[in-house]
């Protein structure tokens, strides 16, 4: 019995060594929209891989760069002094043609040409779909969630979200100063095409009177106008309305507020201002951890997985399972902001 156990333990050890030897070279790319913290994630991948004795190949311009062979070897100097920089040193680009099987096969073949046996993909849901297709072609892939919208279903946190919210909050606070000075209503549009997390958080952290998000499209313009008029009668000399990109029509709403209430109104669209700038400490922390964990998963022989942060722990899911999950807005933040901002 003891000998059997010892043999099984030795076999298990041999299997772990075999898995480690299977991956000698990994690649890393960033795909989709850039997000503050992506460079910290790249650094986490490269430094961890070098520590594990692996070669690292950087792939420029996402999947477009992969299929075109825009690939180079990365060493310690390539990731020196990038942890505090916004954007991505590997650049990023959309690659709609990657939905085609032939293009996916070309991407997998290009990995083999450069000796890439495992790939870390930093991006959003669309990027993970590409990673899944490469896994189907025999390339081990691990996804790292990098998107400012916090719209990846399997994780409580995505790289770039904290920085984007802080950037938007600072911009709104600046706009409030001039809005109060001129007794205006300011309609401020933040990013979030399909998800209202930035708008909801920004509304709570800036004390906005009204927040409009894609998940709650049943809002009433009449109720908004009434709220603004009531606030003026209560002595409030300014109002802030936060609008998610997915709602849009910010200029039209500002025009209507002014024409109906007589209160001077201005619309401001923050746009890509929220994507840039140095990442916050929280984004650097999560990005560094997720990049490092993703590399270790490749070393362990894992594939078709996505790193996530769930209930205070770093976990990983099958990409297919992750993409099937439904992301919901934190209704409590949204509803409590209505209560807190009413007086």
N, C-alpha and C positions, 0 to 999 in steps of 0.2 A: 504493500500500500504506500509506504514511504517513498520507495523507488519510483512508483508511478507518479506521485506528486512531484518529485524532483525532476523527472523527465518532462512533465507537463510545464513546469516552471522554466526549464531550459529552453523548451520549444517556444514558449511565450517570449522569452528574451531574444531568441533567434529571430522570431517574427518581427519584434520591435526594431532590431538592428536592420533587418531586411527592409522594413518600411522606410527607415531613415536613409538607407542607401539608395532607395528608389528615386528620391528627389535630390538631384545634384545642382540643378539650376532652376530658379524661379523668375517669373516676370511680374511686373507691377504696372498698372495703368490707371489713369483717372478718366472717367467718362461722364457725359451729361453736363449739367451745369456745375460750374466750380463752386466750392464752398470753403470758407475759412477753416483751416485745420487739415485740409487735404495734404499739405506739405508735411505736417507732423505725422500723418498716417504713413506717407511714403517713407519718411525717416524711420518710423517704427518697423516697417517691413525690411528696409535695407539693413539697418543695424542688427536686427534680430537674425536675419538670414546670414550675414557675415559671421556673426557670433556662432551660428550653427555649422559653419564651414561650407555654406552654399555660395554659388555665384548668383548675382542678381542682374537681370536685364531690365532696363527701363524702356517703356514703350511710350513714345510721344503721340499725342493727339488721339488717345483712346483707341477704339476699334478701327477707325480709319487709318491710324498709324500702324496698327498691327497688320492689317492686310497689305499695306504698302511697304512693310519692312522697315519702318522708322524706329529702329531698335538699337540700343547701345548698352554696353556693360557699365554698371554703377559700382562705385567704390565709396569709401568713407567720405572723401572730399565732395562727392556729388550731393551729399545731404548735410554738409556742414553749414551752420547758420541759416537754415531754412525753417526752423521750428516756429519762428515768430512771423513768417511771411504769409500773406494772404494769397489767394489764387492757388495755382498748382504749377510747379516747375516742369511737370511732364506735359503741360498744356492739355486741353480737352477739346473734343469736337463731336458733333452729332454724326452718326453713321447709319442713316435709315436703311441702307442696302444690306445691313447685317442681318435683317430678317430673312434673307434668302439663303437657302441651304448651301448653294454653291459658294457663296461668300463666307459662310461659316466654316466650310471645309477648307477654304483658302486660309482663313485665320488660323485654324488648327495646324495646317501644313506649315505656315510661317513660324509658328511656335516650334515645330520640330526642326525646321531649318536652323533656328538659333539655339536649339538644345533646351528649350523651355519645357519643363515637365509639369510645372505647377504655376498658376497665375493668380495674383491677387487683384481683384477688380474693385476700385473705390468709386462709388457712384450711387445712383438711385435704382428704382424698380426696373426701368428700362435697361440699365447697365447689367442688372442681375439676370434679366432674361437672356442677354448675350452670353453671360457667364455660364448659364445653364446649357445653352446650345454648344458651347465649347466643351463642356463636360461630356455632352453626348458624343462628341468627336474624340474623346479619349484624353483630353487635357484636364488635369486636376485644377479645379477653380474654387476660390473662396471669395465671397463678397464682403465688403466693408461699407456700411451705410454712410454715404456722404451726400447730404442734401439739406439745404437750409429750411425746407418746408416741413420737416418732421413728418413726412407722409409715407414712411415705410412701415408697413403694418406690424412687423414682427418685433420691433424694438421701441423702447420708451424714449430713446435718444438717438438723434442723427447728428453727424459732424457738421458744424456750421450753424446750427439752429440758435445756440446761445449768443453767438456773435451777431447774427442777423437781428435778433430781438433787441439786443443792447444798442446796436446801431440805429434801429428804427426808433427805439425809445428816446435816445439822445436827440434825434432829429425832431421828433414830436415835441419834446420839451423846449427846444429852441424855437420852433414855430409857435408854441403857446405864448412865449414871451411877447412876440410881436402881435399875435392875435389878441392878447389881453390889452395891449397898448392901444390898439385901434378898435377895440370892442367888436371883433369879428367872430364869425364861425369858420373854423378851418376843417375842411374835408381832406383827410390824408390817406392816400392809398398805399398799402404795403403789399409785399409779395405773398403769393399763395393762390395759385390758379385753381387747384382742386381741394386745398386744405386751408382751414382758417386758424391754424395754430399760432402763427406769427401775429395775426390781427388780434386774436383773443388774448394772448399774453401781453401784447403791446397795449391793448385797451386797459387791462388791469393795472399795468405798471405805470401808465401815464395818467390814469384817472379820467379816461375818455368818457364822455356822456353817452355816446352811441357807438356800437361795434357791429359791423355787418360782415358775415362770413358765409362761404358757399354752403356749409352744412345747414344753415338756417335761412333759406331764401324766402321764407314766408313773412318777411318783414313788411311793415306798412309805412309808406312815405308820409302819409298823413300823421301817423303816430310820431315820426321823427320831427316833423314840423311843429307839432303841438308841444313836444318836449322842449324844443329850442325856445319857443315863445314863452312857455311856462318858466324856463330857467331865467329868461330876461326879466320877467316880472318878479322873480325871487331875488333879483339883484346880481345875477351872474353876468359878468361883462364879456364873457367869451364862451364858446363851446368847441369841443373837439369831437369830430366824427371819424372813426377809423374804419376804412373800407378795405377788405381783402381784394386782391387782384381778380379773383374768380367772380366777384360781384361787379366790379368795374363801374363805369358810368359816373366817375367821381366828379368830373366837371359839370355834367348835367345835374347832378344832385346839388352841387354848390350853387348853380344858377337858379335852381328851383327854390332853394332855401332863401336866397336873396330876393327873388321876385315875389314870393308869397309872404315872407315875414318882414321884409324891408331891412333885415340885418345883413350887413356887408359880409360876403362869404368868399372864400378863396379855396381852390383845390390844389393840392400838391401831390404829385406821384413820385414816391421815393425811388422806385425802380431798382436798377442795379447797384445803387449806392449801398444796398444791404448786403451784397455779395462780397464787397471788397473789404480791405483793412486787415489788420493783424487779428488773429484768432484770440478769443478769450481763454483764460486759464482752463475753464471747463472743456472747451473744444480741444485744446492741446492735449489735455489729460486723456479724454476718451479716444481721440484720434491715435495717440501714441499707443495706448493699450490695445485698441482694436487692430491696428496694423501689426503689432507684435504677435497677438493671439492668432491672427490669420496666417502668419508665417509658420507658427508652430503647428497649426492644423494641417498645413501642407506637408510639413516634416513627418507628421503622424500618418500620412497617406490618405487624409480625408479629401473629399471632393464634393462639389455641388452643395456647398454649405455657405451660410451667411452668418457673420458675427453679429450679435445683438447685445443690447444692454436691457435687461428685464428685471424689474423688482430689485434693483440694486446689485445685480450680478451680471457678469459677462457670460453669455451662453451662445450656442450656435444652433441653427435650424437648417433643415433641408431647404434649398432654394425654392423648390416647387411648393412645399408646405408654407414657406414664408410669404410667397407671392399670393397664395390663396387666402391668407388672413385678411380680415377687414379692419381698417384703421378708423377709429372713431375720435371725435373731438372730445376734449375734457369739458363736458357740459357744466360741471360745477364752477369752473373758472368763468365761463361765459355768463352763466346765470347770476353768480354772486357779484360780478362786475355791475350788472344792472342795479342790484340793491345798493351797493356801495356808492355808486356814482349818482344816485337819485337826488341826494341833498347836498 
